[in-house]
Amino acid sequence: MSLSVVILAAGKGTRMFSDYPKVLHKLGNQPLLQYVIDVAKSLNPENINIVVGYKSKEVISAFPNEKLNWIIQKNQLGTGDAVKYVIPHLKGSQTIVLYGDVPMLQLEDLEQLIKKTQKKLGILTFNKSNPTGYGRIKRIKNNIECIVEEKDCDDTERKITEINTGIICVNTNNLINWLSMISNNNSQKEYYLTDIVALARKEKIQISSQEANSEITITGVNSKIELAIMERALQNKKTNLLMERGVTLLDPSRTDIRGDLKCAMDVEIDVGCIFEGKVQVGNNVKIGAYTHIKDSVISDNTIIKPYSHIDSAKVGINNIIGPYARLRPGTDTNKDVHIGNYVEIKNSKIGTGTKINHLSYIGDSIVGSNVNIGAGTITCNYDGVNKHQTIIEDNVFVGSNSQLIAPVKIGAGSTIGAGSTITKDTPENELSLSRTKQTSIPGWEKPKKN
């Protein structure tokens, strides 16, 4: 058996009140459509066909690294019309139809649906306490007779709680044949894909169904309110998985994971933390409140104090970072490093035991071991055109409010006097400073207000 996947993603999403295509709205910091593509790839299909319409160029350009077959639906005349556009591209003996705005699809549900279908027609259903807005599954003696769209339901049919999720799996040859037979004789004057159910019934082809495990997995996003509800559902799923694996979250409802967060044992995360991209956290790490970590590695026994920002950095073993520290891309700290409040590090390697505790900027630098950098120190790495490197060797002491004008090397064991502007390489184990002679002016008076 072979499979083709069709993902319908042509709609604008008028209830989103946005010029942005609905399927590109972000959930967990990635487009809604990305989740559907990911589950489709897990089915190992022959191909993945995505039907787009509104702002199709924007949708297509959002997925440059995916191997997908894009089909443009010129006139949006319903789901049946959309699938017709895909007919020349169907390679599998079976076809499954998914929707680009249903991001929480469960792979197991789809696998069971495909397994049940074989040469038949299979429908993913759900028993919903409030079925308003959904097509109803109409059965006679437990056999599916047809699907009735909400706007075409009579009073009896509206009371049916088993709803059509829109997701079907069908023999491809049958699908092609039935699509040629459906009409738009309905209140919307659209071609409903669901009409193939009645055609299958007429040909006495068995119609099977698979009930979805949970409601959220078959729920579409049609408004900003629904997007927010879906976001919280996604976050609950991710935080529950972390806690099941032993991570301590002081308040799961105030933790956002917008990517892939992997934690080792005995990790503690305070409230308001945001994790983006791929983040790896080692053993016995404590992450303070309102910290933002993106695409970074945090090694064992490290403490990240509150309000720190870490982006594309590698933090070593037994570090203390923050509060209010900012580690920018290319930062790589060794073990036992202290990066304190209002310190910014960018594209720099920091050696073992080094302390940069207050109000400093270290950029494009290599800092050795057991270095102490005083408050207000700046590596002046940019000349207005090019970036230059500062090298600070082992056991250096840099006094407060110093400026190191790159390119420059501070020799091992040397001391930089507070308030110095260093423009030349300094010798090892010596005191270097640059100050004018201190002068006091007798009789000087402070300015007075007029």
C-alpha positions in Angstrom: 0.0 0.0 0.0 1.2 3.5 -0.9 -0.1 6.8 0.4 -0.5 10.4 -0.9 -1.2 13.2 1.5 -3.3 16.2 0.6 -3.3 19.2 2.9 -5.9 21.9 2.3 -4.5 25.4 3.1 -6.0 27.8 0.6 -8.2 29.9 2.9 -7.6 33.4 4.1 -9.1 32.9 7.5 -11.4 36.0 7.6 -12.2 35.5 11.3 -8.5 36.0 12.1 -9.0 39.7 11.0 -5.5 39.7 9.5 -3.9 40.1 6.1 -1.6 37.3 7.0 -2.6 33.8 5.7 -4.2 31.8 8.4 -1.9 28.8 8.1 1.1 31.0 8.8 -0.1 32.3 12.1 2.2 31.1 14.8 1.6 28.4 17.4 4.5 27.6 19.7 6.5 30.0 17.5 6.0 28.0 14.3 3.3 28.2 11.6 0.1 26.2 12.1 0.8 24.5 8.8 4.2 23.3 10.0 2.6 21.0 12.5 0.4 19.4 9.8 3.4 18.9 7.5 5.4 17.3 10.3 2.6 14.7 11.1 2.2 14.1 7.3 5.9 13.3 7.0 5.6 10.8 9.8 3.2 8.8 7.7 6.0 8.2 5.1 3.9 9.0 2.1 4.8 9.0 -1.6 4.3 12.7 -1.6 2.8 15.6 0.3 0.5 17.9 -1.8 -0.5 21.3 -0.3 -3.4 23.2 -1.8 -2.9 27.0 -1.4 -4.8 30.0 -2.6 -4.7 33.2 -0.5 -1.3 34.8 -0.7 0.1 31.5 -2.0 3.6 33.0 -2.6 3.9 33.9 1.1 2.8 30.5 2.2 5.2 28.7 -0.2 8.2 30.8 0.7 7.7 30.1 4.4 8.8 26.5 3.9 11.9 26.7 1.7 13.5 23.5 3.2 10.5 21.2 2.9 10.1 18.7 0.1 6.5 19.5 -0.8 4.2 19.7 -3.9 2.4 23.0 -4.0 -0.9 23.3 -5.9 -2.7 26.7 -6.3 -6.5 26.7 -6.1 -7.5 29.5 -8.4 -11.1 29.8 -7.3 -12.0 28.7 -3.8 -15.2 26.7 -4.5 -15.1 24.3 -1.6 -13.1 21.3 -0.4 -14.1 19.0 -3.2 -13.0 21.6 -5.7 -9.6 22.0 -3.9 -8.9 18.2 -4.0 -9.7 18.2 -7.8 -6.7 20.3 -8.4 -4.5 17.6 -6.8 -5.7 14.7 -9.0 -2.7 14.8 -11.4 -0.3 14.6 -8.5 -1.7 11.7 -6.6 0.9 8.9 -6.6 -0.3 6.6 -3.8 -3.0 3.9 -4.0 -4.6 5.6 -1.0 -5.1 9.3 -0.3 -5.5 11.0 3.0 -6.9 14.6 3.2 -5.7 16.8 6.1 -6.3 20.5 6.9 -3.6 23.1 7.4 -5.3 24.8 10.3 -5.6 21.6 12.5 -2.2 21.6 14.2 -2.6 19.1 17.0 -3.3 16.1 14.8 -2.4 12.8 16.5 -0.3 10.4 14.4 -1.9 7.3 16.0 -5.4 8.4 15.0 -4.3 8.8 11.4 -2.4 5.5 11.4 -5.5 3.7 12.6 -7.7 5.4 10.1 -5.3 4.4 7.2 -5.2 0.8 8.6 -9.0 0.6 8.6 -9.5 2.1 5.2 -7.4 -0.1 2.8 -9.6 -0.2 -0.4 -12.6 1.5 1.4 -13.4 5.0 2.6 -12.5 6.0 6.1 -13.6 9.0 8.1 -12.0 10.4 11.3 -14.9 11.4 13.6 -15.4 12.7 17.1 -18.4 12.8 19.5 -18.6 16.4 20.5 -20.8 17.7 23.3 -21.5 20.9 21.3 -21.4 19.9 17.6 -22.4 23.4 16.4 -20.5 24.4 13.3 -19.6 20.9 12.2 -20.9 18.4 9.7 -22.9 15.6 11.3 -22.2 11.9 10.8 -25.6 10.4 9.8 -25.9 6.7 10.5 -28.6 4.1 9.8 -28.2 1.0 12.0 -24.7 2.1 12.9 -23.6 2.3 9.3 -22.5 5.7 8.0 -25.1 6.9 5.5 -23.8 10.4 4.7 -22.4 13.6 6.2 -24.7 16.5 6.5 -23.1 20.0 6.7 -24.2 22.3 9.5 -26.1 24.7 7.2 -27.9 21.9 5.5 -29.0 20.1 8.7 -32.7 19.8 9.7 -33.7 19.9 13.4 -33.2 16.2 13.9 -29.8 16.2 12.3 -28.6 19.1 14.4 -29.0 17.0 17.5 -26.4 14.4 16.2 -23.2 14.7 18.3 -20.9 12.6 16.2 -19.1 15.1 13.9 -17.0 15.0 10.8 -13.5 16.2 11.4 -13.0 16.6 7.7 -10.1 14.2 7.7 -10.7 11.2 5.3 -8.7 8.4 3.8 -9.8 6.9 0.6 -8.8 4.6 -2.3 -7.3 7.0 -4.8 -9.0 5.6 -7.9 -12.4 5.8 -6.2 -11.6 9.4 -5.0 -10.9 10.5 -8.6 -14.0 8.9 -9.9 -16.3 10.4 -7.1 -14.8 13.9 -7.5 -16.0 13.9 -11.1 -19.6 13.2 -9.9 -20.1 15.7 -7.0 -22.2 18.8 -7.6 -22.6 22.2 -5.9 -26.3 21.8 -5.4 -26.3 23.1 -1.8 -26.9 26.3 0.2 -23.2 27.4 -0.2 -23.0 26.5 -3.9 -19.7 24.8 -3.2 -18.3 21.4 -4.0 -18.2 19.4 -0.7 -15.6 16.7 -0.4 -18.0 15.1 2.1 -20.4 14.3 -0.8 -18.2 11.3 -1.7 -19.7 9.5 1.3 -23.1 9.3 -0.3 -21.5 8.2 -3.6 -19.6 5.4 -1.8 -22.8 4.3 -0.1 -24.6 4.2 -3.4 -21.8 1.9 -4.8 -22.1 -0.2 -1.6 -18.5 0.4 -0.7 -17.9 0.0 3.0 -17.4 3.2 5.0 -15.3 2.8 8.1 -14.6 5.4 10.9 -12.0 6.1 13.5 -12.9 8.2 16.5 -10.2 10.6 17.5 -8.7 10.2 21.0 -9.2 13.8 22.1 -11.1 16.9 20.9 -8.0 19.2 20.8 -6.4 16.9 18.2 -9.1 17.5 15.6 -9.9 21.2 16.5 -9.1 23.8 13.8 -8.0 27.4 14.4 -10.3 30.0 13.0 -9.8 33.1 15.3 -7.3 34.7 17.5 -9.3 33.4 20.5 -9.0 29.9 19.2 -5.4 30.4 18.5 -4.8 31.4 22.1 -6.7 28.4 23.4 -4.7 26.2 21.1 -1.4 27.8 22.3 -2.3 27.0 26.0 -3.2 23.4 25.1 0.1 23.0 23.3 2.0 24.5 26.2 0.1 22.2 28.7 1.1 19.2 26.6 4.8 20.2 26.6 5.0 21.2 30.3 3.2 18.0 31.4 5.7 15.9 29.4 8.6 17.8 31.2 7.1 17.2 34.6 6.5 13.5 33.9 10.3 13.3 33.2 11.1 14.9 36.6 11.5 18.6 35.8 10.2 21.0 38.5 8.1 23.8 37.1 7.0 26.2 39.8 4.0 27.2 37.7 3.5 25.3 34.4 0.9 27.8 33.2 3.6 30.5 33.2 6.1 28.5 31.2 6.3 28.8 27.4 8.2 26.3 25.3 8.4 27.6 21.7 10.5 24.8 20.3 12.3 21.8 21.7 13.4 21.8 25.3 15.4 18.8 26.6 16.1 18.7 30.4 18.3 16.3 32.4 17.6 15.4 36.0 16.7 17.8 38.8 16.1 20.8 36.7 14.1 23.6 38.3 12.4 26.3 36.3 10.8 29.4 37.9 7.8 31.3 36.5 7.7 33.3 33.3 10.5 31.5 31.4 10.5 31.3 27.6 12.4 28.7 25.7 12.8 29.0 21.9 14.3 26.8 19.3 16.5 23.9 20.5 17.5 24.2 24.2 19.4 21.6 26.1 19.6 21.8 29.9 21.9 19.7 32.0 21.6 18.1 35.5 20.9 20.2 38.6 20.3 23.4 36.7 18.2 26.2 38.2 16.6 28.8 35.9 15.3 32.0 37.5 12.1 33.8 36.8 11.5 35.5 33.5 14.5 34.1 31.8 14.5 33.8 28.0 16.7 31.0 26.5 17.0 30.4 22.7 19.0 27.7 20.8 21.5 27.2 23.7 23.1 24.6 25.9 23.1 25.0 29.7 25.5 22.6 31.3 25.3 20.8 34.7 25.0 22.6 38.1 24.5 26.0 36.6 22.3 28.7 38.0 20.6 31.2 35.7 19.3 34.1 37.8 16.2 36.0 36.9 15.6 38.1 33.8 18.6 36.8 31.9 18.6 36.5 28.1 20.6 33.7 26.5 20.7 33.3 22.7 22.7 30.8 20.7 25.2 30.3 23.5 27.0 27.5 25.4 27.0 27.9 29.1 29.6 25.7 31.0 29.4 23.6 34.1 28.8 25.3 37.5 28.3 28.8 36.0 26.4 31.6 37.7 24.6 33.8 35.1 22.7 36.9 35.9 20.5 38.5 37.0 19.8 40.6 34.0 22.7 39.1 32.0 22.6 38.9 28.2 24.6 36.2 26.4 24.4 36.8 22.7 25.2 34.4 19.8 28.7 32.9 19.9 29.2 33.1 23.7 31.0 30.0 25.1 31.8 29.9 28.8 33.9 27.3 30.5 33.3 25.9 34.0 33.0 28.0 37.2 32.3 31.3 35.3 30.4 34.1 36.8 28.5 36.5 34.5 26.7 39.1 36.6 24.0 41.7 36.4 23.8 43.9 33.3 26.7 42.1 31.7 26.5 41.5 27.9 28.7 38.9 26.2 28.8 38.5 22.4 30.8 36.1 20.3 33.4 35.5 23.0 35.0 32.6 24.8 35.3 32.9 28.6 37.8 30.7 30.5 37.5 28.7 33.7 36.9 30.6 36.9 36.6 34.0 35.2 34.3 36.6 36.8 32.6 39.4 34.9 30.1 40.5 37.6 28.9 44.0 36.8 27.8 46.3 34.0 30.3 45.3 31.4 30.4 44.5 27.6 32.7 41.8 26.3 32.4 41.4 22.5 34.5 39.4 20.0 37.0 38.4 22.7 38.9 35.5 24.1 39.1 35.7 27.8 41.4 33.3 29.7 41.1 31.6 33.1 40.8 33.2 36.5 40.3 36.7 35.0 38.5 39.4 37.0 36.8 42.1 34.9 35.7 45.1 36.9 32.4 47.0 36.6 31.9 49.1 33.6 34.6 47.5 31.4 34.1 47.6 27.7 36.0 45.8 24.9 35.7 48.4 22.1 35.5 45.9 19.2 34.0 48.0 16.5 35.8 50.8 14.6 32.7 51.9 12.7 33.4 49.6 9.8 35.1 46.3 11.0 35.0 44.2 14.2 38.3 43.5 16.0 39.3 40.9 18.6 40.4 41.5 22.2 42.5 38.8 23.9 42.7 38.8 27.7 45.1 36.1 28.9 45.0 34.1 32.2 45.0 35.7 35.7 44.4 39.2 34.5 42.7 41.8 36.7 40.9 44.6 34.8 40.0 47.6 37.0 36.6 49.2 36.8 35.5 51.6 34.0 38.3 50.5 31.7 38.1 50.5 27.9 40.1 47.9 25.9 40.4 49.2 22.3 40.6 46.2 19.9 42.7 44.8 18.5 44.6 44.4 21.7 46.1 41.7 23.9 46.3 41.9 27.7 49.2 39.9 28.9 48.9 37.1 31.4 49.0 38.1 35.1 48.8 41.8 34.3 46.6 44.4 36.0 44.8 47.2 34.3 44.3 50.2 36.5 40.7 51.4 37.0 39.6 54.1 34.5 42.2 53.2 31.8 41.8 53.3 28.1 44.2 50.7 26.7 45.1 51.0 23.1 48.3 48.9 23.0 49.2 45.3 24.0 50.2 45.1 27.7 53.2 43.1 29.1 52.7 40.1 31.4 52.6 40.6 35.2 52.7 44.4 35.1 50.4 47.2 36.0 49.2 49.1 33.0 47.1 52.3 33.2 46.4 55.5 31.3 45.3 58.5 33.3 46.1 62.2 33.2 47.5 63.8 36.3 44.9 64.5 39.0 44.4 68.2 39.6 42.3 70.1 42.1 41.4 73.7 41.4 41.3 75.9 44.6 38.4 78.3 44.9 36.3 76.6 42.3 32.6 77.2 42.8 29.7 75.1 41.7 27.4 76.7 39.1 24.3 78.4 40.4 20.8 78.6 38.9 19.9 81.9 37.4 
